[in-house]
Amino acid sequence: MNGELSREIFGNLDDTSRIFFYVLALVSCAVFAWGVWWRMRLWRRGRPDSEHIDWSNAFHNICTRVLAQRTLRRSRPAASFAHRMLFWGFIGLFIGTILVGLEHYGSAALGREVTTPLFHKGTYFVIYEITMDTFGLLMIGAAVWFARRRMRADSSMEHRTPDWLVLGLLITLGVTGYFIEGLRIIRENTPMPGISFVGFGCSKVFVAAGVGKTNVDSIHFGLWWFHSMSAFAFIAALPFCRLAHAIAGVLSLATIPRPLGHMEPIPMEEVEKTGEVGAGRLEQFTRHELLRLDACVSCGRCEDMCPAYEAGKPLSPRDLVQDLRGHMETAQPGALHGETISAETLWSCTTCNACNDICPLGVRPVDYITEMRRHLIGEGELRGAPATSLQKMQRSGNPWGLPSQDRLGWADGLGVPTVKDNPGFDVLYWVGCSAAYDRRVMKVARAVAQLLQWAEVNFAVLGTEERCTGESARRMGDEFLFQELATSNIETFSSHDVKKILTHCPHCLNSLRQDYPQFDGQYEVTHHTQFLAELVAAGKLKATAVMNEKVTYHDPCYLARVNGITEPPRTLLPQNLEEMPRHGCQTACCGAGGGRMWFDDPASERIGTGRVTEALTTGAQTVAVSCPFCLTMMTDGITAKDSEVKVCDVAELMMDENG
């Protein structure tokens, strides 16, 4: 280039070599395209669904979750940092390659000689070379870090033999790229070689090893082809290795995300037409659900967060998704249930949504589980205590099977008004089944009612007209029972002109907020901690003062993670609150969600034992909760450990300050 600050593209290559390069490039791209087409054929085996690309959401997710990789920062800081370095390094080099292509083809289109570059020169060239060398170091360093982690095997990341090929190719591409750069500096006597600081260092090593003008062309030519062949192999392998998640993940994030805790209804017309409920075959999942199977990179973040896996149950969200993916790839797949996924695995889930929440690429293991549960329920595969609870729910409107006449027994002596006593109420207090029939939880309802009375809130309860929301039934898979209960409750709400609902149960809260609107049940629904916090802010009630004993707070999954309500309970608790390591939206499950409340596991074998241990480790004398299921599970778990630590609802702790 005779001193000009640039470099020749395709230097040291004759016309035959260039033609051969383009042929191989075309072949590798064709293999890549065929691989993507093959994966798309697998996705299209699913049924069409209502999900579609939302371009504004897609742009936001591409920027935040793909380019910025923000969701990776919530766990595994070292691995997350290495992943960002690998991704940014690779993307930077990819963009650099595109820019070189634009220079080459742009110059050719304008009839320029290779010695007169279009823009790949001067100040731009200086910035380009420094930037590309930096990105290369990021990619190589991160790939080496991941290779070392695989050698140590100290993470829940699933290790596969092809991973070594992927990491080897990335390291090879980076290292040979620097070697070619060093040889090019020797061959072309590039001006200001120091701007390519890594390549310049390599050139010094090559010169010391005896590389000079007499032999540099042949070495450069051979290494350039080795680098190119490695790049073509990498491109062709992309759809067939773990890196396919980069393609499927972007498509997954382009669709409108479902809120955590959301379930799609089953139209009765569809069931009457097909005679099928839920997912008994792979084809009964939607196309987007099959797409998300390929988005899973098997990193194991969901497994780390899963309370069932922590408790030793046969459920790993990661393995469930990977087993379904393997089933999808089978030319003639066998049975989905039993052979691929066992019923015990499906019933182990608490639907806490920790796996859905933590996945950086929007894979939703809970969605697969609830769809397959629907099939099991439709086939009558549920036995024992949980099946009995569903039968009682259908027969009596509550999972205890007790008469509706007993629903108001918790309010004896309090003068709590019903909707018939006070038809002009502003707020309907939804008591729920636990507080109506469980003697321990009755105390919570009494505390809430008395606090509302002291604050002079115009409220009422349904009393004997109240039935279960059906939340447990839906998440256990009995969609028809849920719809029956929801329809009945919505009719009751309409007859009393209900507009605003207050509940102390996060499961009822989520169902009334997310499930009932699907059947035209639109209400303003608030949790009792939110409502009480508003009353405290208005000066109508007092929050709990500083207690002499240490207090910790357990965030319910369906309150914190699913509905994002974390601060209102804390404004009502003492200032000397001792937080557990897992708190707020990153809480740990008590083990009662997803219908697990109605399974008859011994207290010592329940899913929430890890959470109980975490609470006791804080040294607190009182564990505050804001969910009736959590109250039961934490109390039973602490009792099983022979501890005298108390478990109380937030409303109960406020009683002493306001009584």
N, C-alpha and C positions, 0 to 999 in steps of 0.2 A: 504493500500500500504506500511505499515510499514516504514514510513519515507522517502520513495523515492519521489523525486520531480516529481509527475505525478498524474494522476487520472484514476480511472477505468471507462471505457465506458460501458454504460448500467448497471452501478452499481445499486443494490437494485431491479433488475428485474429478475424474474424467466424465465425459458424457454418458458412457456405458454404466458407470457406477451410479450416476444420478437417476438414470432410467430404472435401474434395478432397485434403487431406494424407493422410488415412487410406486413401483409394483408391490413391494413388500408393505409399504404404508397402506396401500389400498387393500391388500389381503388382511392385514391386522385390523383395519377399520371394519372390513366386511365381517370378520369373525366377531368383533365387538357388537356390531349391529345385529347379527344373528343371535348372539347371546341375550341381548336386550329383548329381541322379538320373542325368543323362547320363554323368557321370564314373563313377558306380557301375556303370552298364551296361557301360562299357568294361572295368572291373576284373573283372566277372563273366564276361568272355570267357575268363578263365584257368581252369585246372582247380582243383577244390577241393584244399585241402592241410590239413596237420595243425596249422598255426599257429592259435592262438586267443587271445582277449583274456585277459590275466592282470591282474586288477583291481589287485592290490598293485603289480605291476610298472608298470602304467599310471599309477597315482597317483604312484609314485616318479619316473617319467620326466616326467610333467606338471610336477611340482614342480622337478626339477633341470634337465631339458633344455629344457623349454618356458618355464616361468615364470622360473627363475633363469638360463637360457641358459648353463649352465656349459661345455658343450662348445664354444661359440664362442670361449672364451678361449684355446684352444690354438694359434690361428694368427690372423694379420691383426688385431692389437690395435686399430687405429683403426677398421676396418670392423666388428669385433665390438662395440666400444663403441657405435658409431653404431646398429647393429642393435638392441642392447639398449635404447637410448634410444627408438628408433622404436617398438619393440614395447611397452615399458612405458608410453610416452606414449599410444599408441593404446588399449591395454587400460585404462589409467586413465580416459580419456575415454569409452570404451565402458561401463565400470562406472558412471561419472557419469551417462550417458544413461539407463541402467537405473534408477538411483536416482530420477531425475526422473520417469520413467514410473511407478514405484511410488508416488511422491508424488501424481501427477496422478490415476491410476486408484484409488488408495486413498482419496483425498479424495472422488472422485466416488461410490465405493461406499458411503461413510459419509454422503453427502449434505452434505458441507461446501462452503461458498462458497470461491471462489478467493482471497478475502481472508483466509481462516483456514486456512493450510497445516497439514498433518498433522504433518510433522517437518522440512520444508525451511525452517527458520527458526532464529533465535537463534545459539547457539554452533556448532551443527551447520552452519548456513549459512555462517558465517565460515570454518570449516575446509574446507568443500566448495569455496567460491569460490577460496581460496588454492591448494588442491590441484589443482583443475581448470586454473587458469591455469598452474601449474607443469608439469603433464603436457602441456598444449598446446605449451608452449615446447620440451619434450623432443621431441615428435613433429615439429614444424616444423623445428627445428634439425637433427635427424637426416635428415629428408627432403631438406633443402637440401644437406647433406653428400653424400648419395648422388647428388643431381642434379649436383653439381660433379664428383664422381668419374666420372660418365658422360660429362661434357663433356671430361674429361682423358683418358678411355679408357686408364687406366694400371693396370688389374687384369685378372685372367683371368676375371672375371665376364662371362658372355655378355650382350651388350647387345641389347635388343629395343626396337622402336619403342613398343609398348604400355607399356613401363616409364615413359615420359615421362607418359603419361596417368595411371598409378597415382600417381606422385610428384606430378604436378600436382594431382590430386584431394586428396591428403593435405595438401599445402600450402594449397590453396584452402579446404578444410574448417577447417583451423586458423586461418588468417588471417581468413576471413569470420566465424568464431565469435567472435573477439576484436572485430571491427568491430560485430557485432550486440550484443555485450555493452556496448560503448561507447555505442551508440545507445540501448540500453535504459536505461542510467544517465542519459542526458540526458532521455529520454522520461518515466521514472517518478520521476526525482529520488531515486534509490535511496539509502537511508541508508548511511553508512560505505562510500562507493564505492571507497575505497582498498583494501579487501580483495580486490577484483577488480583487481589491480594493473596487469595488461596492458590490460584493458578500460577502466580508468580513464584510462590514458595515451591510449588511442584516443579516448576521449570529449573529452579536452583538444584533441586534433588536430582533431576534427570541429567543436568549438565555434569554434576559431580559423579554420576553413574556412567558417564561416557557418551551421552547422547549429544550429537552435534549435527552440523549441516549435512554431513555425509549419510547419516542413517535416520534422521528424524522423519523424513517423508514416509518411509515404510512403516515405522512404528506408529506414527500418527494415523496412517491409513488403516492399519489393522485394528487399532484401539477404537478408532471412530466407528468402524463397522460393528465391533463388539458392543459398543454403547448403543448404536442404532438398533441392533437385533434385540438387545435387552429391552429397549423402549417399546419395540413392536410386540414383544412377548407380553409386556406389562399391559399394553392397551388391549390385546386380544384376551387376556385372562381376567380383565376387570369384571365382566358379568358372571364369572364362574367361581369367584373367590369371595372372601369376607368383604372386600371393598365394594361389592355390589350394593351394600347398604348405603353407599353414597348416592346411588341413583334412586333406589326405592325410598330412601329417607327424604330426599328433596321432594319427591312426588307426594309422600305422606304428609309432609308439613305444608304442602300447598292447599290441602283441603281445609274446610272450615272445621276447627277442632270442636269436639263435643266437650261440654263441661264435665269435670269430675263428678261422679255420682249419677250421671245421666244414663238412662236406658231407653232404647227404642221400643215403642209398643208393637204388638203383633196384631194386625188387623184381623178381625174375625172372618172377614170375607176371604182372606188369603188362606186361613186354616180350613175353611169349608171347601175351598177349591182344591187344595193340595193334600189335605189330610195329614199335614206334617207340622210339627211344632219345634222350634229351635233348630239346633245344628246337630243332626245325626250323621250327616255326610259332609265332606269338605265343600261340596258345591252349594251347601246351604249357608255358608258364610258369604258375606258380600265381597265384591271385587276389591274394595279398599282394604278390607280385613285381610285378604290374601296378599295384597301388596305389602301391607305392614309386616307380614311374616318375613319378607325379604329385607325390610328395613332394620330388622333386629341384627345387631352385630355380635350378639352373645357376650356382651361385656359383663353381665352379672350384676349390674347396679340394682336391678329389680329384685334379684335374689338376696342381696345384702339388706334390702329394706323389708323383705317379706316376713311378717310375724309368724306365719305358718311354717316357713322354712326354718326360722330361728327356733321354733318349738320342736323341731324334729318330725314334722308332718311330711307326708310324701309329695309336697307341692314345692316346686321351684318354678316361678313364673318364666324364668329364662329357659329352662328345660321344656316346659309346656309349649312355648312358642317354637322352639327349635324342633321339637317332636312333630308339631303340626307342619312346620316347614319341610321336614323330611318326608312326611306323609304326602304333602303336595307334590314333591318331586318324583314320587313313585309312579311309574308308568301305569300300573294297575293297582291303585291303593286298596288296602284291605279295610277292615272296619275301623271307623274313627274312634268309637267307644270300646273300651276294653283292651284292644290290641295296641292302640296308639296312646290313648289317654284313659287312665283308670277312673272309675267313679270315686274312689277314695281320694284321689288327687283333686277332683273337682269340688268335693264337699269340704275339703280342708280350707278353702278360701274364705276369708272374712269380708271380702270386697272393700277393704279399707282404702283402696285406690293408691296405696304407696307406690306400687309398681307402675301404674299409669302415670303418676305424677313425676316420677324420677326419670322416666325414659327421655333422653334428649331428642329422639326422632319420632316421638308420638306413637310408639307401639303401645297397645292397650290390652295387656293379658287378661284383665278382669272381664273385658267384653267377650273374649272367647269362652271364658269359664261360664258366664251367665247364659250365653247362648246354648252351650252344651248342657247346662243344668236344665234348661227348659225342655230339652229333648228327653232327659232322664225322667223328669216329672211327667211328661206326656206319655212315657212308656211305663209309668208306675214303678220306677226303679228305686224310689226312696222308701226306706223302712225305719221302724223304730220310733224314738221320741220325736224327731223332727217331723216325720210324716203324721204322727198323732197331733202335733201342734197345728199343722195345716188343716187337718180334719176338724179340730175344735174351732179354729178360726172361721171356717166355712159354716159350721153349725151354729156357733154361739156368738160370732163376731169378735172373739178374742182368743189368743193361743192357750189360755188356761181352761177354756171350756166352761167358765162360770157364767151364771145368769146375768143379763143386762141390768136386772133390778138391783144388783149389788154395786153397780158402777159408782154410785155417789156415797158409798159407805165411808170413804176417806175423809169426807167433809163433815162428819157428824159433829154437831155443836158449834160449827163456824158460821152458820147462816150464809153459806155461799149461794148466790142466786143462780138459777137456771135460766135458760133462754125464755122459758115460759113465764118465770117470775119477773124477769127484767127484759122485755122485748126491745127496749130502746138502748141496749148495750152498745158500747163503742168497740170493745175488744172481746173476742171469744177466747177463753182459756181452754186450749185443747189439752186435756189431762193425760190421755193415752192409757194403754192397757196396763202397763207396769204399775203406775200410780193408783190405778183403780183396784188392782187385785193383789199386788205384792205389798205386804205389810210394811216392809222397810221403806219402799219407795213412796208409800202413802205419806210419810213424814215430809217428803220433798214437796208434794202437792199442797200439803197443809201450810208449809212455810211460804210457798209462792202465793197462795191465796191470802194469807194474813198480811204479807207485805203489800199486796195489791189493795187490800182493804185499808191498811194504815195510810197508804198514799192516795186514798180516795179515788181509785181508778174505777170507771164505770165498765165493769166486766160481767161476764156470765159464762156458764158452762153448759154443755149439752146434756150432761147427766146420763140418763138411761138411753138417750138417742144416739150417743156416741158409739162408734164401732172402730175396730182396728183400721189404721190407714192402709194396711196391706203391704207395707214396706218390706217386711221380712219375707212375706210370701213371694213378692216380685223378685227379690234378689236370691231367693232359693230356687226360683225357676217356675213358680206357679203363676204365670201371667194371667190366666183366666180368673183365679181367685182374687188376685189383686184388682183386676178391672171390675169385678163384681163389688168388692168392698169400696173401691174408689167411687164408682157410680152411685152407690147408696149414700156415701158421705157427701158427695157433691149435691145430691138431691136434698139432703138435710140442710146443708149450708144455704142452698137457694131458698128453701122454705123459711129460713130465719134471716135472710138478707145479710149474710156474713160478709164482711169486707176485710177485717183485720183479725189475724189469728196469732195468738201467743202460745208457745209450747216450750216445755222444758226438755223435750226429747229431740236430740239432733237428727235421729232417724226419721221421726215424724216431720221435722222441719224440712229435711231434704226432699222427702216424698211430696209434701204439700207444695214445695217450691218448684220441683223439677218434674215430678210424675203427674200431678193433678192437672197442670195446664195442658197436658196432652189430651185431656178429656174435658176441656173448657172449664176447668176449675181454677180461675184466676183470683188470687188473694194476696194481700200483703201479709207475709208470714215472718215473724220475728222470734228469736230465741229469748228465753226468759232472762239470760244474762244481759242481752242487749237492752231489753225493756227496762230492767232494773237499773242498769247503768244510766239510762236516760232519766229515770226518776231521781237517781242520786244527783245527777248534773242539775236537775231542776230544783234541788233542795227539798224534795218530798220524802227522801229516805237517806240513811247514812250508810256508807260503805263500812266494811269490817275494819275495826281499828287494829293497831299493831297487837299481835297476840304474844303472850309470854313464851309459848311453845313454837317450834319451827313448823312451818306449813309448806307443802309442795302442791303443785297443781298438775293434774293430768288432763291434757287436751284431748277431747274426743275426736276421732278421725273424721266423722261426718260433720262436726262443727268447725274444726280448724282446717284440716287439709281440703276437704270437699267444699266447704262454704266460706272459708277464709275468715272465720270469726275467732280471733285470738285475743284481742285487746279488751273487749268489754268484760270478760270474766276477771281479768287481772285488775281492772279498775275497782272491782268489788272486793278484792282479796287484800289481806294485810300487806303492808309494805315490806315486811321481812320475809317475803316469799322466796323459797329456795327452789330454783328451777332445776328440772331434770335435764340430763344431757340432750335428750330428744324431746323437744318441746315446740310449741307453735305449730306451724304448718308441717314441720318435720317430726311430728309426734309419732309415738309407737302405739300399736293397737292393743286394746284390752282383750280382744279375742271373741267378742260377742256379735260383731257385724256379719252381714251376709247370711243371717239365719243361724249362725253358730250358737246364738243364745239358747236355742232349743235342742242342741245336742247334749247328750248326757255324759260328757267326758268327766272323769274325776277332776277335782280342783287342781291337783298336782300335775295333771297332764294337759291342762287347757293351754290354748295358744298364748294367752296373756301372761304366762308365768315370768317371762323375761321382763315385762313391763313392771310387774309387782316387785321384782328384785331391784329394778332401777329406782323405783319409788322409795323402797326401804333403805337403799344405799345413801340417799340424801340425808338420812338421819332425822327426817321430819316425824313429828308426833301425830300430824294430821295430813291426810291426803284429800285435797279438795277436787271434786269432779263436777261436771255439769251435764251428765247424761245418766239416765236410769240404768242402762245396760252396763256402763262403766262402773256405776256404783255397786252393782251386784257382783261383777267380775273381780273388781279390785278388792271388795270386802271378802269374797270367798277365797281369793288367792292369798291375801294377807292372813286370814284365819288359818289356812292350810300350812302356813309357815310359823304358826304359834306366836304371832306378833300381836301386840296390843295397840298398834297404830290404828287410829280412827280414820274412817272414810266418810266424808260428809259432802253433800251438795253445797254449792256456793250460796244458795238461798238459805240453807240451814245455818251457815256461819253468820249470815247477816241478821238472824233473828235476835241474838243477844244484844246487838247494837241498836236495834230498832224496837225491841219489845217494851 
